[in-house]
Amino acid sequence: MEGSVSFRFLVGAIFLGIFVGCGCSIENAADSATAVYIVTLKKAHFNEELNLKNQYHSKNGGSRRVNIFDKPSNFSHIDRMNGSYVSQMHDSLLRRVLRGEKYLKVYSYHYLINGFAVLVTPQQAFKLARRREVSNIVLDFSVKTATTHTPQFLGLPRGAWAQEGGYETAGVGIVIGFIDTGIDPTHPSFNDKSPEQTYPVPEHFSGICEVTLDFPSGSCNRKLVGARHFAASAITRGIFNATKDFASPFDGDGHGTHTASIAAGNHGVPVIVAGHYFGNASGMAPHTHIAVYKALYKSFGGFAADVVAAIDQAAQDGVDIINLSITPNRRPPGLATFFNPIDMALLSAVKAGIFVVQAAGNTGPSPKSVASFSPWIFSVGASTHDRAYSNSILLGNNITISGVGLAPGTDDMYMLVSAIHALNDTAAKDMYVSECQDASKFNHTLVQGNLLICSYSIRFVLGLSTIKQASETAMNLSAAGVVFAMDPFVISYQLNPVPMRLPGIIIPSPDDSKILLQYYNSSLEKDETTRKIVKFGAVACILGGVTPNFSLSAPKVMYYSARGPDPEDNSVDNADILKPNLVAPGNSIWAAWSSRGAESIEFQGENFAMMSGTSMAAPHIAGLAALIKQKFPTFSPAAIGSALSTTASQHNNYGGPILAQRAYANPDLNQSPATSFDMGSGFVNATAALDPGLILDTSYNDYMAFLCGINGSAPVLLNYTGESCGVSTMNGADLNMPSITISKLNQSRKVQRMLTNIAGNETYIVGWSAPNGVSVKVNPKRFFVASGQQQILNVFLNATMNSTTPSFGRIGLVGNKGHVVNIPLSVVVKISYHSTNS
């Protein structure tokens, strides 16, 4: 839910505090104010049936569970016993600790983590913290939400879809869980009336469909197989408005509907906005099933307690993939960014075999701005694609000015009339009248049949005035079209195309707007005595912006897309983990919109909207991951991530390097070749990801060893997972990831990677480019690996100079059967042996 006009920066709200064991920060809180705390108990409870179910599903393609719409879930007896028993244990603990006191348990978490959310005072929270059963207490924190052409740009019709048997079967049997703002079940992108094939509900999915007045019986179907909402934490704060936010899975915002359709929307749905046809939309995996877990809301965003409950339920229901187009606003405090309730719940989801995708965040382009931290989470940045809608206006003096606006053009030259020169007498003192928000302020006769010039001020940026209302004003006045000149006080504001029913254009540049107004003013004829205008002499023709241009150089990393290096903690320390993992289309994405979606005023009442942000990039990857999971049902989450990463492209559609925008102001004038901290492994290659040749796999135990290697982490991990740490010296660079990142190269380092051949017998040649200030050697330089066998790659890195500037390289493996595997190298700090001695 991101947007400036059609996107805004949404990166979550404040992480309010954390303490471990019997930490004392609570005592400084207000004495009597109640708040929601997330409490984790020391004896972690992992539902054994979850593991058995996922093992059975991976081996046999499904379990015996069946989905039941609009009815209570048919959880097995074991599910009910475990959930009920754990909840009772939580209740018992609360009664013992807070005997006779008032409190409210909000959630019991019993599937992925053992804990609960409870509304208590700081004193009561301190009592809980001192109990030996309690490990962590986190003050609940808020979070917020972070295509007609992208299937073609990604090569799906002749590539990945063709490999899966066509779009008719792309994603069959896979369930993606969306933790977002809900969904509009009436949208044609989510119906199950497919003429090509029926939608059998996957047997391994056991979710339910809530039934409310906003989400009536029949809302779910064979496509939309589950829908729930989570708002208990918000309700305890008294900020939940059932009328605006909908106490149901229904999407009153638009963001959730948009992201779900990007990943899994039906194929061939016509996109008609403001009466204009913009092509047919399709999700990345159009036959994938959708399960919705609404935990974000239009009025206030969301809270971690509700998000964790949604993750817990999605895993229990049996989803294959989780998409989170949400991020926190600030880095979690404490030992490391990885130890926060959401990431730890997602670690358990990964243990259960669920591939987790998260938006990287919209806080770029500054370094270390990424808001998705953990190595078990696949973090996605946003790039452009090759389609753009350009608009322009031709003035009577033969000057052409470019602009934006999804609007038709005029058929001829028309006279220009400024709003401030077309006022009724009653409107003369209105300082905002030039924004054209009220048709009653204007002289109908002066505007009729002419082009109305309106001012685009800071009030449009703030949402106090809208393009939609100004367009309605122009239509009510029978104008031939509307032209928006940018107020000079609005500097470096990035505008995306917005829909208009009548001819129109927004000139985003104050300098170009000045050229327009100078021509207009110089063409006015005024009475020499009264100085009243007697003739409007300026004319112009709007050329129109509903026809797309497909010749742009793309992809390009957007300025707002969050960047690495991955912050390990709240200090200056960097993690040995590459973030983002890669980039995908996220800018100017057409996708479904809720019928009551209020997030973007310009698209209210429309069936589709064009939005931008890493929120839009993440579901592209979720949908493509569904295609990989469909082809390789036994792939672990890490294997899916490896297939996406090692096959990613480092070049644009013209063969040049992928560029990254470096500044918010004039981003296309401030760009340079993208590094691994901008784009991760590169730009997703959907077709190649289905045939990666070699994969690098990482297990839950590997992640645990990595976490145990963080100094002081043993008690935290024991508390969260119930598992003890042995002696571990593993750090992020030692994880078998499809990348190598070293935040501090002290003289030299050896790193190993284990490659598994999932294709036929093949011989590979190894080459590499070294980061600046580092010498690299890789052994072996050539190897043969049989199908199903493994090969160890030894990578030796030596610092040749002292430097704190990040530098980048790459290892490339080229097979004689056509497979190409890329492993990016990133080194931040380099300490040279010779330099330090001298």
N, C-alpha and C positions, 0 to 999 in steps of 0.2 A: 504494500500500500504505500507507494512512494510517489512523491510528486512535486514538481514545480509546474504549475498549471496541470499537466497530465501526469506529473509524478512529484512526490515530495519526499524529502529525506526523513526516513523513519528508522531509527536505530535503537528504540527501546528507551525506557526511562531508568530511574536510578536504582542501582544496587545499594541497598541501605545498610547492610552490615552482616558480618558473619563471625561466629566464634566457635571454637572447637572445645569439646569436653566441658570443663567448668570455667571457660574464659569469662572475663568479668566486664566486657564492654556493655552488657545489658544494663548494669547498674547506673550508667550515665544517662540512660534514656529517661523520658518523662515518667514520673512515678506512677501515674494511674491510667495513662492512655493505653487502650488495648490495641493489639495489632496481630496480624497473622504471622506465625512462625512455622517454618518447615523443620520438623524434628526427625532425625535419622537415628535409629537404634543400632546398638552394637552387633546384635545377632541378625545379620542380613538374611533375608528370606528370599530365596530364588525358587519360584514355583517349578518343581521338578517336571511337572507335566508339560510346561512350556518347552523345556529342552527335549523331552520325549516327542512332543508333537512336531517340533521343527525337524528333529532327526528323522522321524517317520515321513514327514512331508518331503524332505530332500531326497530320501531314498525311494519313496513310492509315489511321489507326485501328489500326495494329499493325504489327509486323515479322514476319519469317518464323521467329522463334524459337518453339520448342514446349517446353512444360513436361514433364519426365519425373519421375515420382514414384519414390522409393526407389532411384534410380540416380544415378551421377555426372552433373552438369549437362552438357548438350550445348553448352558455350560454343563460340563460333566459334574458328577457328584464330587469328584476330587476338587474341582474348581471352587464349588460352593463351600466345601469343608475348609479349604485353605483360606479363602477370602474371609469367611465368617470367623474362623478361629483367630486369624491374625488381627482382624478388627476388634475382636473381643479382648485380645491381649493388650491392644492399644488403649481400649476403654478402661481396662483394669489398672494399667499404669497411671493413667490420668486421674482416676478416682483415688488411688493411693497417695499420689503426690499432692493433689489439689483437693484434698478431702474437705468437703463443705463449701468450697469456693465455686464461683461462677466461671465457666469457660465454655467454649463451643468447639468441638472437633469438626473440622471442615472436610477433611479427606482422610481415609486410611490408604496408604500405599502398600500393596502386598504382593505385587507381581514382579516388579523389577528391582525395587528397593524396599526395605522394611522400615516404615516410618509413617508419619502422619502430619497433617497441617492442622494447627489449632489456633483459635483466637483467644489470646490471654494478655495479661498485663506484663510489663517488664519484670516485675517481681516474681510472678508465676513462671515466666520463662526461665528466670535464674534458678528457681527451684528445680525445674526440669533439667536444666543443664548440669546440676550437681549430682543427679542420679547416675549411678554406675551403669544403668542400662542404656543411657543416652550417650550418643557419640557426638553428633553435630546438631547445632541449632542455627538456622539461617533466617534472619528477618526477611519475610517475603518481599520480592522486588518485582518491579513492573517491566514488561517487555512490550515492544510494538512490532508491527509488521515491517520488516526490512524491504492461432497465429496464422495469419493467412499465408505468409511467405517463408517463414523460417524452416518448415519441412523441406522446401525446395532448396533453400540456401545450404542446408545441412546434407543435401543429397539423399534424402530418405526414399523418395518414390522409386528410384532406380538402384538404390544401394541397400540400406538396412531393411526397409520394408520388403524389397524384392527377396532378400535372403530369408525373410520370415514367411514368405508366401503371399506378400502383398499387404496393403493396409487393412484388408478384411480380417486378418488374423494377428495383426501386430499387437502383442501384449496380452493375448488370451491367457487366462489362468493366473494372472498376476494382480495383486491388490496393492494400490498405493494409498497410504494413509496421509491425509493433509491436516496438519495442525495449523489452523488459520482462522479466518473470520466466518466460516460456514460456507454454505452453497445455496444457490437458487435451483431447486430441483425441477422447476418448470422449463429451464432453458433447454433448447433442442440439442445442445452439445452433450447433454447427459441422458437423453432418452435411450431406451434399449430396443427400439424398433428398427433393427438392422435388417435390411433385405438380404444381405450377403450371408449372414449366419446368426444363429441364436447366441445368447449370452448365458452359458451355464455358469452359475455362481460357484466359485472355487470351493471345494469341499473343506479346505483347511481354514476357511474364514468363518468365524462364529459371531460376528458383530450383529448389532441390532439397529433398528431405525426408530428413533424417538418419534412419538406422535404428539403434536400440539396443534393449537389453532393455526399457528403460522406454518406448521409443517405437518399437514394432514396425512391420514392414512393413504398409502399409495404413492407418497413422495419418493420412496426408494423403489428400486427396480433391479433388474439384472446387471445394469451398468453401475448405478449408485447403490452399492450393496450395504452401506452402513452410514449412520449419521447420529452423532451425539453432541451435546454441548456441555461445557464446563465453566461455571461462573461462581462457584461457591465462595472463593476468596474475594472476588469483587463484591458479591452481595453482602458479605460481612462488613465491608467498608461503607455500605450505604450509597454507593455510587452507581449501582446497576439500575438502568432505566429499561424496564421490560418493553416499553412502547418503542423506544428508539433502537435498543440493542437486540431485541427479540430473544426471549427466554426459550430458545429452540435452536436447532442447527441452521435455521434460515439465515442467509447472508444479508444483513442490512447495510453492509459496507461496500462490497463489490470485489474486494481484494481476493477473498477465498475462491469465489467463482472464477475469477480471472486465472489464478495459479492452477486450479484443478483442470481447467480446459486446456491450458498450455501443455500439461503433461499428458492428459488422457482424454481430451475432448473428442467427440465424434468427428469423423472425416466428412468433409464436403458441406459444412454448414455455411450458408450465405451470410456474409458480413455486410449488413446495411445499416449505415449510421447517418443521421440527419438527412435521410432520403437518398443517400449516395451509396452505390455498390462498390465494395472494396475487395471483392474476391471471395473465395471460400476458405473457411478455417478448418484446421485439423490439429489435434494433439499430436505429440511425438509418438505415442503408442495408443492409437485411437480405439483399440479393443481392450485396453486395460480397465480393470474395475477400480472404482473410487470408494473410499471410506473417509468420512469427514469427521473431524474432532474439533469442534469450534471452541477455541479458548481465547480468541482475540475479538475485540468489539470496537465499533466505530467511536463511541463516546470517550473511551479511556484507554484503549489498547488492551493490555492483559497483564496477568501476574504469574510468577513462576509456579506458585502452588497449583494453579489451574493447568498450566502447561505440563507440569510433571504428571498430573492426574491424567491428562490426555495421552501423553506418551505411554504411561502405564497401561491404559485401556487399549490403545492401539496394538501394543505388543500382545496383550492377552487375547485380543480378537483374532490375531493371526495375520496381520498385514505383512507384506514382503518388503515394502519400502516405506520410509517416512520422509515426507517433505516438510521442512520448516523454513518458510520465507519470513523468519523473524530473527531478531538479534537483541541482546541487551544493549543498553546505552553506554554503560561503563564496564571496564574490565572487572571481573570478580576479584575482590580482595582475598587475602589469605596466602597460603603456601604457594599455590600455582593457579593459573587461570583454569586448568583442567578440573579442579576440585570445586565444582559448583553443582547444585542439585540437578539442573537440566542436563549437563554433560555427563554426570554420573549415571543418570537414568538412561541416557542414550548409549552409554557403554554397556549397560545390561541388555539393551535392545540389540546391540551389535552381537553380544554373546549369544543371543537367541537367533541370530542369523538374519537380522533386519538391516538392510542398507539404508544409511541415514544421510540425507542431503540437506545442507543448510546454506542460506544466502550468506555471502561473506560480509555484507554490510555496505552502507552507502556513505561512508565517511571519508572516502578518498578525496584527493590523490596523495595525501600525506603518508609517509612511511609508518609502519606499525599501526595502521588504522583498522586492520581486519578485526572483525567481531565474532569470528567462529574459530575456536582455538584448538580443539583436540584432534589427535591423529586418527581417531576412529570415526570422525565426522568428515564427510566429503563437502568441502567449502567451495562455493562457486561465485566467481566474479562476473561482471557484466560487460558485454562488448556490443558493438554495432553489428548489423548485417548489411547487405548490399542494397537494400531498398530504402528510398527516401521520398518524401513528398515535398517538392519545392514549389513555391508560389512566387509570383512577382507582379509588379505593377508598372505599366508603361505610361509615363507622363507625356503631356502634350508637347514638351520641349525635347522629346526623344530620349530622355533619360529613363533607364530601367532600374528599378530598385527591387531587390530580392526580399522575401519575407516568408512567413509561415501561415498556415491555415488550410484545413481540409475543407475547402470551399470551391464552388464552381467559379469560372471566370465570366466576364461580361462579353456580350457579343459585339461591342463597339465602344468608342470613347463616350464617356459621360462627364457631365460637369461635376466638379468637386465643391462641396459645401461643408465648411467646418461647423461643428456643433455649436461653438460659441457665437457663430453668426446666424444661427437659425433658431434662436430662443424666442419663446413667448415673453411678453413683458413681465409676467409673474416669476420667471425663472432667472432674471438678471442677477440676483444676489446669491444664487446657489453656487458655491465654490466647486462642487463636484459634478456640475451639470455636463461638463465636457466628456464625462465618462459614459454618457448616453444610456443611463439606467432607467429613465422614466420618459416614455413617449409623450406624456402630457405637457412636458416642459418645452416642446418644440413646435415650430410653425410647420404644419403639414405641407402647406403649399410650397415653401422653400425647399423642403427635403424631397418631396415627391419626384421620382424619376431621376434623382441625382445620387452621386456617391457621397455618403455622409462620413466626415472625418471625425473620429472620436479619439480621446486621449487614453492611453494605457498607462495608468499610474501605479504607485505602490499599493493602492487599494486592491488592485487585481491580484497582486502577489499575495496579499493577506486574505483574499477570498471575500472582501467586503463588496467588491464589484465583480461582475462576470462577463465573459465574452458572450455567453448564451443570452443574458439579459439585454446586452447592447444589440445583439443581432435581432432579438425580438422587437426592440425599439425601432430599429431600421425597417423591419418588415411592417410594423404597424404604421409607419410613416410613408410606406410605399416607396422606399428608397430603392435605387437600382443596385446598391451594394453598400458595403461598409468598409472603411479603411481605419486601422488603428495606428496612430503615431505614438512612439514610445516617449514617455515623459523623460526629460534629461536626468531626473533624480534617480531613475531606475537604471543602475549601472551593472553591466555584465550579468544580466539575468538571462538564463537559458530557457528558451521557449520551445516546447514541443508543439506539433500541429494540434489544433483543436477544431472540432467540427462546426461548420456553419451551413445552414440551409440555403441562404442567399449568397451571391458573390461577395467575397470578403478576403481581407488580408491583414495580417499583423506585421508591422515592420519592427523587428526586435532591436535594431540598432538605433540609438539616439542620434548618431551622426547622419544616418540615412533618413531618419524622421525629420531632421533639420532641413535636409535637401528638399524633401516633399513640402514642408511648410514654407520654405523660402520661395519655391516656385508658386505655391498657392497664393501667398501674400503679395508677391510681385504681380500677380495676374488680376488682382482685385481692382475694380474701378470705383472710386469714391467721389461723392459730391464735394467740390472744393469748399463749399461753405459749411455744410452740416457734417461732413466727413462720414456720412452714411454710405453704405455700399449700394451702388446702383447696378453693378454687374459682377457676376462671378465668372472670371475668365479662364480659370484653370480647368483642364480636362484630363482624364486618365482612363486607361483600360486595364482591368484586372485580368491577368492571364490564366489564373485558376490553379488549384493545388490538389485535385482529386486523382490525378493520373500519376502513378508512381514511376520513379526512375530506378532502374536496377543496375546501374553502372558504377556505383560507388566502390571505392577501394575498401575492402572489409575482410576480416573483422578489425576493429580498433577498440582498445580498452578504454571504457568511458571514464571521464574525470572523477565521477562520484564513486566508482567501484573501489572498495576498500583494498588496501595493499599490505603486503608483508614488510618486514619479517614478522613472524608469529610471536606475539608477546607472551613470554612464559609467566610473567607475574606483573605486579603493579609498578615495579621498579624498572630499571633500564635493561633488565635481562631479556634476551631473546631465546626462544626455544629452537632446538635442532629439528624443527618440523617445518615443511614447506606449506605456506598458506598464501593465497588461496590455492586449491588443488588444480583448478583450471578455470577458464572463462567460457561462457556460452552466450548466445544472443539474449540481451536484456534491455535493449533500447528500442523504443517505439514498437512495442509488441501488441498486435491486435489479438484479443482473446475475449471470451465470454464475459458478460457483465450482468450483475444482479438486477432484476426488474425494480428493486427498491434500493439499489446501491447509491450511497450518498457520499462516498469518498471523493469522487471527482464531480463537481457541479456541472462541468461541461458535458459529461456523458450521462447525466441523470435521465432516466426514462429510455435509454438506449439498450439494445441487446448485446452490443459489443463496445469495448473501449480500447484505446491505445494507451498503454502505460509503459513506464520505464523504471528500471532499478534491478538490483541483484535479486529482488523478490521474483522477478520475471525470468532471470537466468536459471535459478535453482530448479524450477519444475521442468525446464528443458532437460536437465540432467536426470531428474527423477523418471521422466518418461523414457529416456534412452536407456537408463538402467533397467527398466522393465523389459526392454527388448533383449538385453544381455541375459537377464535372469530367465527369460523365456527360453533362450537358446541353450544356456548353461545352468540348469536348475540346481546343480550341486555347488555352484560358485559361492564362496564366502563373501561377505560384504567387502573385505579387502581385495579379493580377486576381481570383483566388479569394478572397484575403484582403480585397480591396476590396469584393467583393460581400457578404461576410459583415459587414463593418464598417459600410458606409454605410447598410445597411438595418436595423441593430440598433435595438431599441426602448429608449426612455428612460423608459417607464412600466410600471407593474405591471398585473396583470390586472383591477384596479379603476379604472384610469385615473389613479392617483396616481403620484408620483415613486417610482422604485426607491430603496429604503433600503439603507444599509450599516451593518452592526453595527460598533461602534467599540471594543468591549472584550471580552476573554475572559470576564470575570466578568459574569454577568447580561447577556448580549449584547442581548437584546430590550429591555432597559431603557436601553441605551446605543447608540442608533442615530440616524442623520440621513440626509437625502437623499444619495445616492451621487454622487461626482464622477468625472471621467474617470480620476483616479488610482486609484479603487476599481474601476471597471467598464469602463475603456477607452471604446469607442464605445457600449457599452450591452449589453443582453441580446440574444442571438442570435434572429433572426427567420428561421426556416428557409424559410418559403414566400417571403417577400420577397427573400431572397438568391438565389433562382432567377430573379428578374426585376428586377435592380438598376437598369436604365435606363442609368445612367452608371457607368463604372469609372475608377479611377485606377491606372494601371499603373506598375510600377517594374522595371527590368531589372537583371541582374547587373552591367552596366557602371555603373549608377547607384550600386549598393551599393559598388563599388570606388572610385568617385569620392568617395563619402561617407567611406570608410575612409582614402583618401589625404588627405582634408582634416584628419585628426587629426594634430596636430603630432608629428613623429617617427615616423610610421607607415610611411614609404616602405620602409625596409629590412625591416621585419617583413612587409609585404605581398609584397615581392619574394621573400622567403624562402618564404612560405607558398604563393604562387600562381604565382611565376615571372613576374609581370607588373610592369612598372615604373610608378611613379606620375609623371604629369605634374604641372603646377601645378594644384592644386585648392583652391578656397576653399569648396567645398560642405560644409555641415553637415547635421545631421539634419533641420532644418526645411525644407531645400531638397529633400529626397527627395520624390518624388511620392506621398506616403502619403495614406491617407484620413483624416488627422488633421493638426493643426498643433500642435506643442509647442515652446515657446521657453523654455529654462531661464533665460536672462538677456536680457531686453528692455532694451537700452541706448538709451533715448530712442525710436527708431523702427525699424521693420523692414518690408520688403516681401517677401512670400512669394507664389509662384505655384503653381498646381495645374493640371495638364492633365487634362481630362475627356474620355473617349471614349464615344460613344453606341453601345451595342450593341443598342439597341431601334430602333423606328421613328422617323421625324421627330418632333421634339417641341420645344415652347417652354417654357423654364424661367424662373421668377421666383426671385430670390435674396433671402433675408433672413438676419439674423444677430442674435445677442445677444453683447455684448462682455463679456470678463472684467472683474472689478472692478479699477479703476485703469488700464484700457486703453481707448482709443478705437479703433474698428474701422471700416474702409471697404472695401467689396468692389465691384469692377468686373469685368464689367458687372453691372448689377442685373437685367437681363432679356436673354435670348438665345435664338435659335433654333439648333438643331444637327440636321443631317441624320443619317440612319442611317449609321453607320460613320465619321462625321466627329468632329473634336476641337474643344474649346473651352478656351481659357486663362482661368483665374480669377485675378485679381490681388487680393491681400489686403494691406491696409495697416494696420499696428498701431502705435499711439503710446502710450507710457507717459504717464499723466496724474498719477501720484503715485509716490513711492518706497515700495516694499513688498517684503518677502521672503516674503510669504504667497502660496501658490499660489491662482490664481483661474481660473475656467473660463467658457467661452462656447461658442457653436456657430454654424456656418453651415448653413443649410437651403436646399436647392434643391427646388422643387416644380414638377413638370412638368404640362402640360395633359392628358397621357395617364395620369396617376395615379402616376407615379414620384416618390418622395421620397428625396432623398440628403442624409444628415447628415454633417457634418465637424466633429468636436469641436475646440475651441480650448483650449489650456492654457498658461498663462504663470506661471512661478515667481517670478523676481526681476524687479522693475520699477524702472527708473531714469529719473526724469522730467527732462527738459531744464530746465524752469523751476525745479524744486526744487533741482537741483544748482547752478544759477547763483546762486540766492539764498543 
